[in-house]
Amino acid sequence: MIKYTEDHEWLSVDGGIATVGITVHAQDALGDVVFVDLPEVGRTMAQKETAGVVESVKAAADVYMPVSGEVTEVNEALRDDPSLANSDPLGAGWFFKVRLADASQLDALMDETSYKAFAA
């Protein structure tokens, strides 16, 4: 199941773990990503809390925690090669993984159809 936020993050949920990244729309708007700041593994964060920063040649933008939970993993490859956020935002360019604290928070997020209408 893939869900989307109004802040242009996507999350793919598998069991109780969500993989989080920025959407194609977000990376298009940012342009060439040159730096990412990722959250600390083991940190518990609240929904909507700033989890990191993505910087491009055009702008810097906060990356928000789409759901409350504990960060279980960060994408070290993205730290080494931030351009993965552009070349494969929904795959190799993921940002971090989070263990869901409250799965009901997913209900308020958008599905792909709703997100495409929102981003248009």
N, C-alpha and C positions, 0 to 999 in steps of 0.2 A: 504494500500500500504506500503510495506517494501522496504527501500533503504539501501545501504551499502556504506561506505567510504573506501578509500585506507588506512586509519588509523585504520581499523577494528572496526568501530562503526556501529551499525544498528540504523535505525530510522523508527518507525511506525507512519504514518501520519493519523490523524483522524480529518477532518475539517481543521482548521488552527493550530492545536497543534500536535507537533511531540514528541513521547516518544523515548528517546535515551538510548542506552546501549552498551556494548561491545559484540562482536560476540563470538560464540563458539570457532572459531579459536583463537581469542585473549586470551580467558581465558585458553585454552589448552596450549598456548605458555607461559603464565604467571605462571601457576601452581596455588597453593592454595592462593587465595586472602585473605589478612589479614587486609587491611585498604583501605578505599576510602575517597577521599577529593572531596566534591561536590560543585558546584557553589552556589552562593547566590541567593535566590529567589528574583525576581524583577530586577536582573541585566540584562542589554542588552549587548549582545556579538556579535562580528563579526564572520562570518564563518572562520574556521581554528584556531580561538583563543583557547588557552588552557582553558578548562572548569573545569578541575579537574585532579586528579591523582588517579591511582589505584596501590596499592603496593601488591606484593606477596612475598612468601618466596624466590623467585628467583630474582625478579627485580621490579623496579618501572617504570610505563609508564604514559605519559600524556594522558588524554582523551580530544579530540578536539571537538569544537562546529561544528557539521556537516552542519549547516545552520545558517544564521544570525537570531537573534531574542531575545526575552525576556524570561528568565528562569521563568516559572510559578509554578514549583513544583520540589522538590527533593525527592528521595526515602529514608525517614528516617529509614525504616526497613533495608536498605542496610548499612547504617551507623552503626546500631546496630549489624548487622550480615553480614559482608562483604562476607562470603562464599556463599551467595545467587548469587553472580556474577559467581560462579562456578557451583552451583547446578541447577540454572535456569536462565542462562544469557539472554534468550530471553523472559522471563516472569517476575517472582518476583524479578529478579536481575537487573531490569532497573535502570538507574542512575538519569535522570532528564527529565523534560518536558519543551519544548520551544514553544513559540508562534512565528510562522514563520513571518519574516519581508518581505521575498521575495520568494514566492513559486516557482519561476522559477529556483532557485538554486537546487531544487530537480532533475531537468532534467539532471544535470551533474553527478549525483550519479549513482551507479551501482544497477541493479536489482540482484536477487538471483543468476541467471545463470552466469552473468558476475562476480559477487563477488566470486563464487565458483571457477571459472577458474582463477581469480586473486590470490586467496589464496592458490591454489594448488601448 
